[in-house]
Amino acid sequence: MIGNRIALVTGAGSGIGKASALALSAAGWTLVLAGRRAGPLAEVAAAIVAAGGQASAFAADVADEASVNALFTDIGQRHGRLDLLFNNAGLFAPKVLFEDLTVAQWRNVVDVNLTGAFLCMRAAFRLMRVQSPMGGRIINNGSISAHTPRENSAPYSATKHAITGLTKSGALDGRKYDIAVGQIDIGNAQTEMLNWAEPVMDVDHAAQSVVHMAGLPLTANVLFMTVMATKMPFVGRG
């Protein structure tokens, strides 16, 4: 049992975010669930409470600076601290030919996957550096696409490659505040977002990997972890 440590999961209404929130709650964390859709967040929060955990939901758009600031202000006022940020919110662009991508499609993915991750990290830094005891952990959801892209996925792959740079910068800049920053790269976890015919793994394996990273003392950090379906095409994409 971890005790009353506070964890924020973005994109917590479905998929990896939902599974990770449930797993973190089972490990003893108090959850703040964030996402754009209030209904699914409320359902996840209710499931956590029904299982004996503690959770609250906050509808927020990670791509919007004011929305992110409101989310973290609420966390500071409600809980007084934040011990873990799982920077999970993300989306795909339509699978179209590279030359047919619109600027609007590109910006939509960049705004959520990259700028959204930055905004949440920045807000977490601002809270974690002044709380007592100082420090905390940030886990960024990268992807296998942070290493090897799929066809017709330039916006998603570009943002996930960029998340790696953001993770490294955060890990370096967070040291003086006892903030540990790491990245989990997940391959083919079975969720509603996964719609291609390849080997998959249970999403709970990804969630338990998040729990493992989150449970380390701040003197230790998993900088990068890859967890994937064993037989998925990745190494050589075959």
C-alpha positions as CSV (number, residue, x, y, z in Angstrom):
1,M,0.0,0.0,0.0
2,I,1.4,3.3,-1.1
3,G,-0.8,5.5,1.2
4,N,-2.4,8.8,0.3
5,R,-0.3,9.7,-2.7
6,I,-2.0,11.6,-5.5
7,A,-1.8,10.5,-9.1
8,L,-3.2,12.4,-12.2
9,V,-4.0,10.4,-15.3
10,T,-4.8,12.2,-18.4
11,G,-6.9,10.6,-21.1
12,A,-8.3,8.5,-18.2
13,G,-11.8,7.8,-19.7
14,S,-10.8,4.9,-21.9
15,G,-8.0,2.6,-23.1
16,I,-4.6,2.7,-21.5
17,G,-5.5,5.6,-19.3
18,K,-8.5,3.9,-17.8
19,A,-6.7,0.6,-17.3
20,S,-3.8,2.5,-15.6
21,A,-6.1,4.5,-13.4
22,L,-7.8,1.3,-12.2
23,A,-4.4,-0.4,-11.6
24,L,-3.0,2.6,-9.7
25,S,-6.0,2.7,-7.5
26,A,-5.7,-1.0,-6.7
27,A,-2.1,-0.2,-5.7
28,G,-3.2,2.4,-3.2
29,W,-3.1,5.7,-5.1
30,T,-5.7,8.4,-4.9
31,L,-6.7,9.2,-8.5
32,V,-7.5,12.4,-10.3
33,L,-8.9,11.5,-13.7
34,A,-8.7,14.0,-16.6
35,G,-10.0,14.0,-20.1
36,R,-12.3,15.9,-22.5
37,R,-15.3,13.6,-22.0
38,A,-17.0,14.0,-18.6
39,G,-19.2,10.9,-18.9
40,P,-16.5,8.2,-19.3
41,L,-14.4,9.9,-16.6
42,A,-17.3,9.7,-14.2
43,E,-17.8,6.0,-15.0
44,V,-14.1,5.3,-14.2
45,A,-14.2,7.3,-11.0
46,A,-17.4,5.4,-9.9
47,A,-15.7,2.1,-10.6
48,I,-12.7,3.0,-8.5
49,V,-14.9,4.2,-5.6
50,A,-17.0,1.1,-5.8
51,A,-13.9,-1.0,-5.5
52,G,-12.9,0.9,-2.3
53,G,-10.6,3.5,-3.9
54,Q,-10.6,7.2,-4.1
55,A,-11.0,9.1,-7.3
56,S,-12.3,12.4,-8.7
57,A,-12.9,13.4,-12.3
58,F,-12.1,16.7,-14.0
59,A,-13.1,17.5,-17.5
60,A,-10.1,19.2,-19.2
61,D,-8.6,19.7,-22.6
62,V,-4.8,19.1,-22.3
63,A,-4.3,21.2,-25.5
64,D,-5.8,24.3,-23.9
65,E,-3.5,26.2,-21.5
66,A,-6.3,27.7,-19.4
67,S,-7.9,24.3,-19.1
68,V,-4.7,22.6,-17.9
69,N,-4.1,25.5,-15.4
70,A,-7.6,25.1,-14.0
71,L,-7.0,21.3,-13.6
72,F,-3.8,21.8,-11.7
73,T,-5.2,24.6,-9.6
74,D,-8.0,22.3,-8.5
75,I,-5.5,19.6,-7.6
76,G,-3.5,22.0,-5.5
77,Q,-6.5,23.2,-3.7
78,R,-8.2,19.8,-3.3
79,H,-5.1,17.7,-2.4
80,G,-2.3,20.1,-1.7
81,R,0.2,18.1,-3.8
82,L,0.7,15.8,-6.8
83,D,3.0,12.8,-6.6
84,L,2.5,11.3,-10.1
85,L,1.5,12.5,-13.5
86,F,0.8,9.9,-16.1
87,N,0.8,12.0,-19.3
88,N,-1.3,9.7,-21.3
89,A,-3.8,11.7,-23.4
90,G,-3.2,11.4,-27.2
91,L,-4.8,10.9,-30.5
92,F,-4.2,9.7,-34.0
93,A,-4.5,11.6,-37.3
94,P,-6.6,10.1,-40.1
95,K,-4.6,7.5,-42.1
96,V,-4.1,9.4,-45.3
97,L,-1.2,9.8,-47.7
98,F,1.5,12.1,-46.4
99,E,1.0,14.5,-49.3
100,D,-2.8,14.7,-48.5
101,L,-2.4,15.6,-44.8
102,T,-3.9,19.0,-44.0
103,V,-2.3,21.5,-41.7
104,A,-5.4,21.3,-39.5
105,Q,-4.9,17.5,-39.1
106,W,-1.2,18.0,-38.3
107,R,-1.9,20.7,-35.7
108,N,-4.7,18.8,-34.1
109,V,-2.3,15.9,-33.3
110,V,0.6,18.1,-32.3
111,D,-1.6,20.2,-30.0
112,V,-2.8,17.2,-28.0
113,N,0.1,14.8,-28.2
114,L,3.0,17.2,-27.8
115,T,1.8,20.6,-26.6
116,G,-0.6,18.9,-24.3
117,A,2.1,16.8,-22.7
118,F,4.3,19.9,-22.3
119,L,1.5,21.9,-20.7
120,C,0.8,19.1,-18.2
121,M,4.5,18.6,-17.4
122,R,5.1,22.3,-16.9
123,A,2.1,22.5,-14.5
124,A,3.3,19.4,-12.7
125,F,6.8,21.0,-12.3
126,R,5.3,24.1,-10.9
127,L,3.4,22.2,-8.3
128,M,5.9,19.5,-7.4
129,R,8.8,21.9,-6.9
130,V,7.0,23.9,-4.1
131,Q,5.1,21.1,-2.3
132,S,6.4,19.5,0.8
133,P,8.0,17.1,0.6
134,M,9.3,18.4,-2.7
135,G,9.3,16.2,-5.9
136,G,7.2,13.7,-7.7
137,R,7.2,11.5,-10.8
138,I,6.1,12.1,-14.4
139,I,5.5,9.2,-16.8
140,N,5.0,10.1,-20.4
141,N,3.2,7.7,-22.7
142,G,5.4,7.4,-25.7
143,S,4.8,4.6,-28.2
144,I,6.5,2.0,-30.3
145,S,6.1,4.8,-32.8
146,A,8.6,6.8,-30.8
147,H,11.1,4.5,-32.4
148,T,9.6,3.1,-35.6
149,P,6.7,4.6,-37.5
150,R,3.9,3.0,-39.3
151,E,2.9,4.0,-42.8
152,N,0.7,7.1,-43.2
153,S,1.2,8.2,-39.5
154,A,3.5,11.1,-39.8
155,P,1.8,13.4,-37.2
156,Y,1.5,10.7,-34.6
157,S,5.0,9.4,-35.2
158,A,6.5,12.9,-35.2
159,T,4.9,13.8,-31.9
160,K,5.9,10.5,-30.2
161,H,9.5,11.0,-31.3
162,A,9.3,14.5,-29.8
163,I,7.9,13.0,-26.6
164,T,11.3,11.3,-26.2
165,G,13.1,14.6,-26.3
166,L,10.6,16.1,-23.9
167,T,11.1,13.2,-21.5
168,K,14.9,13.5,-21.6
169,S,14.7,17.3,-21.1
170,G,12.3,16.8,-18.2
171,A,14.4,14.1,-16.6
172,L,17.4,16.5,-16.7
173,D,15.6,19.7,-15.6
174,G,13.6,17.9,-12.9
175,R,16.6,16.6,-11.0
176,K,17.0,19.7,-8.9
177,Y,13.4,19.4,-7.7
178,D,13.5,15.6,-7.1
179,I,11.2,15.2,-10.1
180,A,11.8,11.9,-11.9
181,V,10.6,11.8,-15.5
182,G,10.4,8.6,-17.6
183,Q,8.6,7.3,-20.6
184,I,6.7,4.1,-21.4
185,D,6.5,2.9,-24.9
186,I,3.5,0.6,-25.4
187,G,3.0,-1.7,-28.4
188,N,-0.3,-3.3,-29.3
189,A,-2.2,-3.2,-26.1
190,Q,-5.8,-4.3,-26.7
191,T,-8.0,-1.1,-26.5
192,E,-10.8,0.4,-28.5
193,M,-8.2,2.6,-30.3
194,L,-6.5,-0.5,-31.7
195,N,-8.0,-1.5,-35.0
196,W,-5.4,-3.5,-37.0
197,A,-4.9,-7.2,-37.4
198,E,-1.7,-7.9,-35.4
199,P,-0.9,-9.8,-32.2
200,V,-2.0,-7.9,-29.1
201,M,-1.5,-8.1,-25.4
202,D,-4.0,-7.4,-22.6
203,V,-4.0,-3.7,-21.7
204,D,-3.5,-4.6,-18.1
205,H,0.1,-5.6,-18.8
206,A,0.7,-2.0,-19.9
207,A,-1.1,-0.7,-16.8
208,Q,0.9,-2.9,-14.5
209,S,4.1,-1.6,-16.1
210,V,2.9,2.0,-15.3
211,V,2.3,0.9,-11.7
212,H,5.8,-0.5,-11.5
213,M,7.4,2.7,-12.7
214,A,5.2,4.8,-10.4
215,G,6.0,2.7,-7.3
216,L,9.8,3.3,-7.4
217,P,11.3,5.7,-4.9
218,L,12.3,9.0,-6.3
219,T,16.0,8.0,-6.0
220,A,15.3,5.5,-8.9
221,N,13.9,6.1,-12.3
222,V,12.9,4.0,-15.3
223,L,13.9,6.5,-18.0
224,F,12.5,4.3,-20.8
225,M,10.4,1.1,-20.8
226,T,9.1,-0.8,-23.8
227,V,6.3,-3.2,-23.2
228,M,4.7,-4.9,-26.2
229,A,2.8,-7.8,-27.6
230,T,5.6,-10.4,-28.0
231,K,4.8,-11.3,-31.6
232,M,3.9,-7.8,-32.9
233,P,5.9,-6.5,-35.8
234,F,8.4,-4.0,-34.4
235,V,12.0,-5.3,-34.5
236,G,12.5,-4.8,-38.2
237,R,8.7,-4.3,-38.3
238,G,8.5,-8.1,-38.9
